[in-house]
Amino acid sequence: MIKNVEVRKALLDKGLQIKEVAEELGYTISHVSGVINGRFDSPKVKKSIALLLGKDFDSLWSTEPTGQTETPA
């Protein structure tokens, strides 16, 4: 099952890969990937991704936290 279809669609629409998002935001690829795939719950990273993609936070992320809490990048 593909995790977070809305984020992945927005990445495709912008022509971005997770590596590019991580570099732009200053996080590791594994951290950004973990947030997108629901392994980590980081509101800060989610908000940054939404802003970078030009999308509303609520349209990309479920309000139910999943996975671990935020860890330093």
PAMARGU-548561 format. One record per residue: x, y negated, z negated of N, C-alpha, C in turn. Coordinates in steps of 0.001 Angstrom, whole numbers, plus 500000, padded with zeros to 6 digits. Layout:
PAMARGU-548561
XYZXYZXYZ;...
end
This chain:
PAMARGU-548561
500838501190500000500000500000500000500878498753500000;500565497810500869501338496573500952500902495649499824;501888495135499106501605494213498005501501492786498531;500636492038497962500427490616498208500407490244499688;499363490690500345499199490472501778499170488984502122;498527488172501284498422486734501572499796486062501621;500666486407500688502013485815500683502780486284501906;502702487562502208503420488099503364502930487474504663;501616487259504776501072486607505963501589485165506063;501611484458504939502100483080504930503580483023505303;504362484000504845505779484066505221505920484255506725;505146485158507287505183485388508734504765484143509505;503707483493509038503225482280509699504292481186509729;505092481105508676506162480106508591507466480592509218;507500481871509588508717482430510173509839482588509157;509465482841507901510448482964506821510570484397506337;511759484741505890511999486016505243512259485750503762;512130486791502960512337486655501517513717486096501218;514709486510501970516081486014501764516126484490501903;515461483960502915515457482516503137514709481777502031;513631482357501558512872481756500457513740481721499204;514404482823498918515266482901497734516373481853497802;517008481721498957518078480734499111517544479313498931;516405479034499533515808477695499441515439477333498003;514939478329497254514484478066495890515571478234494835;516691478841495212517787479021494270517637480221493350;516918481229493816516758482467493059517387483612493837;517588484731493160518110485900493851517010486509494719;517437487229495743516488487916496609515660488910495803;516322489633494909515601490646494140514560490014493215;514842488833492684513873488170491808512653487705492610;512894487058493740511787486586494576510968487772495088;511648488802495528510963490009495986510139490625494865;510696490656493663509989491201492510508730490424492179;508790489118492308507609488286492053506554488546493125;506980488559494385506038488789495481505399490170495377;506175491169494984505679492541494904505025492888493568;504936491918492660504230492127491408505036492822490320;506345492982490511507171493593489465507498492597488357;507523491307488705507765490244487726506623489242487828;506257488644486694505264487585486692505966486295486323;506183485439487293506856484175487070506032483046487695;505203482376486893504408481274487427505263480200488100;506450479963487568507345478954488144507759479333489565;508157480577489758508571481033491092507364481082492021;506227481552491522505017481606492342504633480210492825;504693479228491937504355477859492313505330477338493361;506614477629493182507627477190494135507413477814495508;507065479090495533506802479772496802505579479157497476;504523478924496717503312478319497276503617476946497882;504387476137497166504752474811497675505582474921498945;506547475827498954507401476018500119506582476457501337;505587477294501099504752477800502190503603476855502554;503431475798501757502363474841502026500985475416501762;500917476307500776499656476975500444499239476638499022;497943476773498764497401476591497437497794477794496570;498220477532495342498641478588494420497593479686494316;496345479299494086495271480272493875494978481116495111;495272480584496299495016481360497508496062482463497704;497199482340497041498271483326497190498382484308496040;498020483891494834498294484710493657497037485044492875;496967486246492458495899486704491574496072486037490218;494972485845489502495073485233488172495438486253487103;495481487539487467495837488575486511497336488844486559;498069488608485464499498488881485465499775490381485545;500822490724486297501244492118486393502748492177486253;503263493340485902504700493499485819505287492839484589;506577492558484674507326491994483558507176490488483541;507561489881482434507567488437482352508827487918483034;508884486626483237509985485998483963511337486270483274;512324486553484112513694486695483637514550485685484365;515633485243483775516490484249484439517043484802485739;517190483924486715517720484324488028519229484431487987;
end
